[in-house]
Amino acid sequence: MSSQTAILHKIIDPVAESMGYDVVRIALLNSARGGAVTLQVMAERPDGSMEIADCEKLSREISVLLDVEDPLPEEYILEVSTPGIDRPLTRRRDFENYAGFEAKIELSMPEAGRRRYRGKLLGITDDLVRIDVDGEVFELDFSNIHRSKLVLTDELLAQAGSR
């Protein structure tokens, strides 16, 4: 997590939590056309749901707060959204809650001679994320995970449809 993202979490997380939402991810995305950056905030209710009205309400509150705090030196576009079905996995509890589902994990530094893993999540113990890749179980250091997300599968769609 960059220092700028950490600052944004310190500003945004408390307001989101006070409104009953959990912040899943905050990302600053550069525009392909070189314009303003996009400040992407993914959030959800504790039960994993999030409706358009929730996104709008949270967006209004974050906008006011960012206008006061002014943490970004550059022009930005605020985007508040749900994590979606094939959501990013950013928090320790995500790796536990979605154990049994297929995921992609990319590491910052190679472990076991590789940086990318795709397989069935087996959960997290202490700081080790366990993933089964074709019958071989790997334990990956949570702090070394650069990016991870669920893979859209029939099982994931079925689980999302049951909510």
Phi, psi and omega in degrees: 000129180289162179295326179293319178294322178298319177297316179298320177299318181297329180276314190276319185305313182298320180292320178297315180297321180295337179267359178092021180242153173253131175279123180272316181203145169237128181221144172254117184247126179284141178287139177294337182262005176082012180274214180295150174283157175257124173267105183261123177242117175257129182218165178203163171285162179303334179275003178091355181271163176190124181253168181303319179298324177296316179299317180297314181297314180294321179300316179299316181293317180295319180303314180298314181297317180291329176296323180283311184285326179049058185279347184252125181287334183262166175292142181219160173244124180275130177231115177251127184213175173275162177288342181081176182290313179268058188297154170288150176252109187239338185247154179307317182295335176298319181291332176280313183297330183251020173301139181101346179257159179282141181217158171248134179230131175241130183264156173288315179236140182301144171230142182054033176076013180213160180250336185243136180227140174222122182180195183272123177294137178246002178110193181220137175232123187055245180248019182249117175274128180257134180219135178263114178249105179051044176089352177255127182266129177246144174247117186248136180292120182306319183290347180265358181282120179275316183205142176206149180202159174285151176261134180291112180229168177300322180295320180292318177298320179296318179294319179294324179289340181275356180283000000 
